[in-house]
Amino acid sequence: MADSITGKLMRHLNTAHLLLPLRTILSLFLMAGVSQDIYGQAFPEPKGSVSTLESKGEMLNTLPFITLRNKTGSSKAAKFFGDERDTLHAGYCDLSRTPLKILKPLAAKAPFYIPENIVKLEAIRELSIGDLWRKMEKTSNGKGPILYSHGFYMDFDRSCKRASMFQKSLGLAGRFMLFSWPSDGAILNYTRDESDLYWSVDPLLTILTEMISRFGAGNIDIAAHSLGTRGVLLALLRMADTKKANKPLIDQVVLIAPDIDTGIFKQYLPLIRPLARNITIYVSDNDQPLALSRQVHGYPRLGESGRHLQGLSGVEIIDISDVPVRSLSGHVYHLYHNTVVNDLSQLLNEGKPAAQRRGLKQTGENYWRLQPSVAD
C-alpha cells in the first residue's frame, strides 16, 4: 500500500519544469535579492571564540539538529556540512548573538524587519542521535518536542540561523529541533532541492517514528516552512500506510507558507488527518515566492490564500493577509512578524485551537484571519 499511495503522489510532484523560463529565472534572482536572510548577514560577523563570547557582551544560543548533509572536512562551522546527501548526523549548533543596540529603537518603529542582532554560527558539537534524544528528554521538562523542517534555498549555516531565530522568538529552547535536509542553498537549484527533499522522506519518517516511540503517541509536534512542508506531507503519508493508530500519533502539525499543490493536498488529506490532533495551515496573498512557485508548477500553492482553499475540511486555516508585510518577500512571516509569532506561540506553547486564540477573526467554518496588532 505504501508504494501505491506514495508512488502516486511522487508522480504528481515530479511534474515541475526541469528548465525554468527566462522570465521566471530573472524573477528568482530578484527574489533572491529581496529575500536574502539579513539575520546575521547584513553586517560584519563578530570575532572571537565561543569561550570569549560572554566577556564581549555576546550571547550564546544552542540549537539541536539532525541533518542528512555530508561533512565537508572544513574546520569552519558555517561550512562543516555541505549540500550532498549522506547518513544521519546529529548534534548542536552554537550560535553567537551580538545585540545591535543602536538599531533597536529604529527596529521597533520601522514598518519592515530590521535585525537587532548579528548572528554567527560559532561551532558544531556532534552527538549520537540516541544521546541527543536522551538530552532532549531531560531538557523538554515534560513538554512534547517540536521538529522543524526548513524550506528551499537553505544551506546548513542559514538553516541554523533561521531555526535559532524561530526557537528564540517562540521560547521553545529545550524541546525544539532542526531537521536540515540537503538543500543546496542556491537560488537556481529549485528542482534539485525538490529531488533532495523527496530523497529525505524515508529518514524523516524514521525520525518521526523514533520521536513517537520515545515521547509517546500524541506528544510530539511538527512545524515546517515552504518546500519543507512537502517532505512532511510525504512522511505522514508513509506513516499512514504503515501505522493504523487508534489515536493521534502527533499533537500539532503546522504548515507555514506550504509550497504544496493544493489539489494534491486535498486528495491526500483524508489519509493524514487521523494522524494528528490538529493541522494548521498558514496562508497569505502577499507571498511572492509562492506566486513564483505557482507559475513554475502551474497550480495554486497551499500557502496562498484564495478560493482554491475551499473544501479543505478537518484543518484550521490562518490567513495572515491583513497583517502588514515585514519582509520584502512576504514568505518568512513566521520569523519577522511579532503578530504571527504571537499566534504561533499560542498554538505551540499553549496548545490553543484557533477558536481560542487571541487576535483571530473567524470568517468561515475552518478559516480565520489574523488581525493586525496595535503595534502594526
C-alpha positions as CSV (number, residue, x, y, z in Angstrom):
1,M,0.0,0.0,0.0
2,A,2.9,2.3,0.7
3,D,4.1,2.1,-2.8
4,S,0.7,2.7,-4.3
5,I,0.0,5.9,-2.3
6,T,3.4,7.4,-2.0
7,G,4.4,6.4,-5.6
8,K,1.3,8.0,-7.0
9,L,2.0,11.2,-5.1
10,M,5.6,11.3,-6.2
11,R,4.5,11.1,-9.9
12,H,2.3,14.1,-9.2
13,L,5.1,16.0,-7.5
14,N,7.7,15.4,-10.2
15,T,5.9,17.3,-12.8
16,A,7.9,20.5,-12.1
17,H,9.6,22.0,-15.1
18,L,13.3,21.0,-15.4
19,L,14.1,24.1,-17.3
20,L,12.7,27.3,-16.0
21,P,11.5,30.1,-18.4
22,L,13.9,33.0,-18.6
23,R,11.3,35.4,-17.0
24,T,10.9,33.0,-14.0
25,I,14.7,32.8,-13.6
26,L,15.0,36.6,-13.6
27,S,12.2,36.7,-11.1
28,L,14.0,34.2,-8.9
29,F,17.2,36.4,-9.0
30,L,15.1,39.4,-8.0
31,M,13.5,37.3,-5.2
32,A,16.9,36.2,-4.0
33,G,17.9,39.9,-3.7
34,V,14.8,40.9,-1.7
35,S,14.5,37.8,0.5
36,Q,18.2,37.4,1.5
37,D,18.4,36.3,5.1
38,I,19.7,39.5,6.6
39,Y,19.5,37.8,10.0
40,G,23.2,37.8,10.7
41,Q,24.2,38.5,7.1
42,A,23.9,42.3,6.6
43,F,26.7,43.3,9.0
44,P,30.3,42.1,9.7
45,E,30.4,38.9,11.7
46,P,31.7,39.1,15.3
47,K,35.2,37.8,16.0
48,G,36.3,35.6,18.8
49,S,35.7,32.0,20.1
50,V,32.7,30.7,21.9
51,S,34.6,30.7,25.2
52,T,35.1,34.5,24.9
53,L,31.6,35.5,23.9
54,E,30.2,36.4,27.3
55,S,33.1,38.7,28.1
56,K,32.4,40.6,24.9
57,G,28.7,41.1,25.6
58,E,27.6,38.5,23.2
59,M,25.1,35.8,23.9
60,L,25.3,32.1,23.0
61,N,22.3,30.2,21.7
62,T,22.2,26.4,21.3
63,L,20.2,24.6,18.7
64,P,19.8,20.8,18.5
65,F,19.8,19.5,14.9
66,I,19.5,16.3,12.9
67,T,20.8,16.5,9.3
68,L,21.2,14.4,6.2
69,R,24.0,16.5,4.8
70,N,27.6,15.4,4.1
71,K,30.6,16.5,6.1
72,T,32.8,18.7,4.0
73,G,36.0,18.4,6.1
74,S,36.1,22.1,6.7
75,S,37.0,23.3,10.2
76,K,34.7,26.3,9.8
77,A,31.3,25.8,11.5
78,A,29.5,27.5,8.7
79,K,31.0,25.1,6.1
80,F,31.1,22.0,8.3
81,F,28.1,20.4,6.5
82,G,27.6,20.6,2.7
83,D,24.7,20.1,0.3
84,E,25.3,16.5,-0.7
85,R,23.2,13.5,0.6
86,D,24.6,11.5,3.5
87,T,23.6,9.4,6.5
88,L,22.0,11.0,9.6
89,H,24.2,13.3,11.7
90,A,23.1,14.9,14.9
91,G,24.4,17.4,17.5
92,Y,24.2,21.1,18.5
93,C,24.7,24.3,16.6
94,D,26.2,27.0,18.9
95,L,25.3,30.5,17.6
96,S,26.6,33.8,19.0
97,R,24.1,36.7,19.1
98,T,25.5,40.2,19.4
99,P,22.9,42.9,20.1
100,L,22.9,46.0,17.8
101,K,21.7,48.5,20.4
102,I,21.9,51.4,18.0
103,L,19.3,49.8,15.8
104,K,16.8,48.7,18.5
105,P,14.8,52.0,18.6
106,L,14.6,52.0,14.8
107,A,13.6,48.4,14.6
108,A,10.7,49.0,16.9
109,K,9.2,51.7,14.7
110,A,10.2,50.6,11.2
111,P,7.4,49.1,9.0
112,F,9.8,46.4,7.8
113,Y,12.1,44.0,9.6
114,I,15.4,45.4,10.8
115,P,17.8,42.9,12.5
116,E,18.6,43.8,16.1
117,N,21.4,41.2,16.4
118,I,24.4,39.9,14.5
119,V,24.2,36.1,14.5
120,K,27.1,33.8,13.7
121,L,27.3,30.0,13.7
122,E,30.3,29.6,16.0
123,A,30.6,25.8,16.5
124,I,29.1,22.5,15.8
125,R,29.1,19.8,18.5
126,E,28.3,16.3,17.2
127,L,26.4,13.7,19.2
128,S,24.9,10.4,18.5
129,I,21.2,10.6,17.7
130,G,20.5,8.4,20.8
131,D,22.4,10.8,23.1
132,L,20.6,13.8,21.5
133,W,17.2,12.3,22.2
134,R,18.2,11.4,25.8
135,K,19.3,15.0,26.4
136,M,16.1,16.4,24.9
137,E,14.1,14.1,27.2
138,K,15.8,15.9,30.1
139,T,15.5,19.5,28.7
140,S,11.9,19.4,27.4
141,N,10.6,19.5,31.0
142,G,7.8,17.1,30.2
143,K,6.6,19.0,27.1
144,G,6.5,17.4,23.7
145,P,9.4,18.1,21.3
146,I,9.0,20.1,18.1
147,L,10.7,19.1,14.9
148,Y,11.2,21.9,12.4
149,S,11.9,21.4,8.7
150,H,13.2,24.3,6.7
151,G,12.4,25.2,3.1
152,F,14.1,25.8,-0.3
153,Y,17.4,27.7,-0.7
154,M,18.9,26.9,2.7
155,D,22.4,25.8,3.3
156,F,23.2,24.5,6.7
157,D,24.6,27.8,8.1
158,R,21.5,29.7,7.1
159,S,19.1,27.0,8.2
160,C,20.6,27.0,11.7
161,K,20.4,30.8,11.9
162,R,16.7,30.9,10.9
163,A,15.8,27.9,13.1
164,S,17.5,29.6,16.0
165,M,15.5,32.7,15.4
166,F,12.3,30.7,15.4
167,Q,13.3,28.8,18.5
168,K,14.2,32.0,20.4
169,S,11.1,34.1,19.3
170,L,8.7,31.4,20.4
171,G,10.6,30.4,23.6
172,L,11.0,26.8,22.5
173,A,14.5,26.1,23.8
174,G,14.9,22.7,25.3
175,R,12.3,21.0,23.1
176,F,13.0,22.4,19.6
177,M,15.0,20.5,17.0
178,L,16.0,21.4,13.4
179,F,15.7,18.8,10.7
180,S,18.1,20.0,7.9
181,W,17.7,18.1,4.6
182,P,20.4,18.7,2.0
183,S,19.1,21.8,0.3
184,D,21.8,23.4,-1.9
185,G,21.3,26.9,-0.7
186,A,21.4,28.0,-4.4
187,I,18.5,30.1,-5.9
188,L,18.5,28.3,-9.3
189,N,18.6,24.8,-7.8
190,Y,14.9,24.6,-7.0
191,T,14.3,21.3,-8.9
192,R,17.4,19.7,-7.4
193,D,16.2,20.8,-3.9
194,E,12.9,19.1,-4.7
195,S,14.7,15.9,-5.5
196,D,16.8,16.1,-2.3
197,L,13.7,16.7,-0.3
198,Y,11.9,13.6,-1.7
199,W,15.1,11.6,-1.0
200,S,14.9,12.8,2.6
201,V,11.4,11.4,3.2
202,D,12.3,8.0,4.5
203,P,14.9,9.3,7.0
204,L,12.3,11.9,8.1
205,L,9.8,9.1,8.7
206,T,12.4,7.2,10.8
207,I,13.0,10.3,12.9
208,L,9.3,10.9,13.5
209,T,8.8,7.2,14.4
210,E,11.6,7.4,16.9
211,M,10.2,10.6,18.4
212,I,6.8,8.9,18.9
213,S,8.4,5.9,20.5
214,R,10.4,8.0,22.9
215,F,7.9,10.7,23.8
216,G,4.6,8.9,23.4
217,A,1.8,9.0,20.8
218,G,0.3,12.4,20.6
219,N,3.2,14.1,22.4
220,I,5.2,15.5,19.5
221,D,4.7,18.5,17.2
222,I,5.9,19.1,13.6
223,A,6.4,22.5,12.1
224,A,7.6,23.1,8.6
225,H,8.1,26.0,6.2
226,S,7.7,26.3,2.4
227,L,9.2,23.4,0.5
228,G,9.9,21.6,3.8
229,T,6.1,21.1,4.2
230,R,6.1,18.8,1.2
231,G,8.5,16.4,2.9
232,V,6.3,16.4,6.0
233,L,3.3,15.5,3.8
234,L,5.1,12.6,2.2
235,A,6.4,11.3,5.5
236,L,3.0,11.4,7.1
237,L,1.6,9.5,4.1
238,R,4.2,6.9,4.6
239,M,3.2,6.8,8.3
240,A,-0.5,6.4,7.4
241,D,0.5,3.5,5.2
242,T,2.3,1.6,7.9
243,K,0.7,2.6,11.2
244,K,-3.0,2.1,11.9
245,A,-3.4,4.2,15.1
246,N,-6.4,4.2,17.3
247,K,-5.5,7.7,18.5
248,P,-3.5,10.6,17.0
249,L,0.3,10.0,16.9
250,I,1.1,13.7,16.6
251,D,-0.3,16.6,18.5
252,Q,0.2,19.7,16.2
253,V,1.2,19.7,12.5
254,V,1.9,23.3,11.5
255,L,2.4,24.1,7.8
256,I,3.8,27.6,7.3
257,A,3.6,29.0,3.8
258,P,3.4,25.5,2.4
259,D,4.7,25.1,-1.2
260,I,2.4,22.2,-2.0
261,D,-0.1,21.8,-4.9
262,T,-3.4,22.5,-3.2
263,G,-5.3,19.9,-5.4
264,I,-2.9,17.2,-4.4
265,F,-3.1,18.1,-0.7
266,K,-6.9,17.8,-0.9
267,Q,-6.6,14.3,-2.3
268,Y,-4.4,13.0,0.4
269,L,-5.6,15.0,3.4
270,P,-8.1,12.3,4.5
271,L,-5.2,9.8,4.8
272,I,-3.0,12.0,7.1
273,R,-5.8,13.8,9.0
274,P,-6.3,10.9,11.6
275,L,-2.6,11.1,12.5
276,A,-2.7,14.5,14.2
277,R,-4.9,16.1,16.7
278,N,-4.7,19.4,14.8
279,I,-3.4,20.5,11.4
280,T,-2.8,24.3,11.0
281,I,-2.1,25.9,7.6
282,Y,-0.8,29.5,7.5
283,V,-1.6,31.3,4.2
284,S,-1.2,34.7,2.7
285,D,-1.9,36.6,-0.6
286,N,1.3,38.6,-0.1
287,D,3.7,35.6,-0.6
288,Q,5.9,36.3,-3.6
289,P,7.9,33.1,-3.7
290,L,4.7,31.0,-3.6
291,A,3.4,33.1,-6.5
292,L,6.5,32.2,-8.4
293,S,6.1,28.5,-7.5
294,R,2.6,28.7,-8.9
295,Q,4.0,29.9,-12.2
296,V,6.6,27.1,-12.2
297,H,4.1,24.3,-11.3
298,G,1.0,25.7,-13.0
299,Y,-1.3,25.3,-10.0
300,P,-2.1,27.3,-6.8
301,R,0.1,26.6,-3.7
302,L,-1.4,25.6,-0.4
303,G,0.2,28.6,1.3
304,E,-1.6,31.1,-1.0
305,S,-4.9,32.5,0.1
306,G,-7.8,32.2,-2.3
307,R,-10.8,30.1,-3.5
308,H,-8.7,27.1,-4.1
309,L,-8.6,26.5,-0.3
310,Q,-12.4,25.8,-0.3
311,G,-13.2,22.2,0.6
312,L,-10.3,21.7,2.9
313,S,-12.0,20.1,5.9
314,G,-10.5,18.9,9.2
315,V,-7.8,21.6,9.2
316,E,-7.5,25.1,10.6
317,I,-6.5,27.8,8.0
318,I,-4.9,31.0,9.3
319,D,-4.9,33.8,6.7
320,I,-2.3,36.5,7.6
321,S,-3.0,38.7,4.6
322,D,-4.4,41.5,6.7
323,V,-1.1,41.8,8.7
324,P,1.4,44.3,7.2
325,V,4.3,42.7,5.3
326,R,7.5,42.9,7.3
327,S,9.8,41.1,4.9
328,L,10.0,42.1,1.3
329,S,9.3,38.6,0.0
330,G,6.2,38.1,2.3
331,H,7.4,34.5,2.7
332,V,9.1,34.4,6.1
333,Y,6.5,36.0,8.3
334,H,6.9,33.3,11.0
335,L,10.3,34.9,11.6
336,Y,9.9,38.6,11.1
337,H,6.4,39.5,12.3
338,N,5.6,39.6,16.0
339,T,1.9,39.3,15.4
340,V,2.4,36.0,13.6
341,V,4.9,34.8,16.2
342,N,2.4,35.5,18.9
343,D,-0.2,33.4,17.2
344,L,2.2,30.5,16.7
345,S,3.2,30.8,20.3
346,Q,-0.4,30.4,21.5
347,L,-0.6,27.3,19.2
348,L,2.7,25.6,20.0
349,N,3.2,26.7,23.6
350,E,-0.4,26.8,24.9
351,G,-1.9,24.2,22.6
352,K,-4.9,26.5,21.8
353,P,-7.1,25.9,18.8
354,A,-7.8,28.8,16.5
355,A,-11.2,29.4,18.1
356,Q,-9.5,30.1,21.5
357,R,-6.5,32.2,20.3
358,R,-6.3,36.0,20.6
359,G,-6.1,38.1,17.5
360,L,-8.0,35.8,15.1
361,K,-11.3,36.6,13.4
362,Q,-13.3,33.7,12.1
363,T,-14.6,34.2,8.6
364,G,-15.5,30.6,7.7
365,E,-16.1,27.2,9.2
366,N,-12.4,26.5,9.5
367,Y,-11.0,29.8,8.3
368,W,-9.6,32.6,10.4
369,R,-7.9,35.9,9.5
370,L,-5.1,37.1,11.7
371,Q,-5.8,40.7,12.8
372,P,-3.1,43.4,12.9
373,S,-2.0,44.3,16.4
374,V,-1.8,47.9,17.7
375,A,1.9,47.8,17.0
376,D,1.2,47.2,13.3
